[in-house]
Amino acid sequence: QTKRLELSVADDRSRRRAASMGDNDGFSFDNCARNALLAERGYVQPKARKTGTTICGVIFEGGVVLGADTRATSGATVFDKDCEKIHYIAPNIYCCGAGTAADTEFTTQMIASKLELHRLATGRDSRVATSLTMLKQRLFPYQGY
């Protein structure tokens, strides 16, 4: 119970520090200090484990950088070492996918096709909100299946 109390006190400090930070202050190392404090007091940290797809996006002043791993797995078995997980939707829109690779590929190709027709009909660039709405309308009926 003492360790749990110390953890909640450390979490409360981290929350207060995070609340005082601005949105554009960059990465915060508060959790590193908290974790070191907890380790000193006997808290055993969980071990890192592999959980599947790794996708990362970074926003900077000139745009966005997307990165993803390339392995398609099922449990411990690697089925494809060169699986594309960053999918083209429009010249200004890309989608990162995790999960069933074939479903992600088909869905993004279909939305890309619809957006291309929309661009040709309107003469304007595709909007992220438009692609999001199309994706939501397409995927909602499946409820995760």
Disulfide bonds with the S-S distance in Angstrom:
none
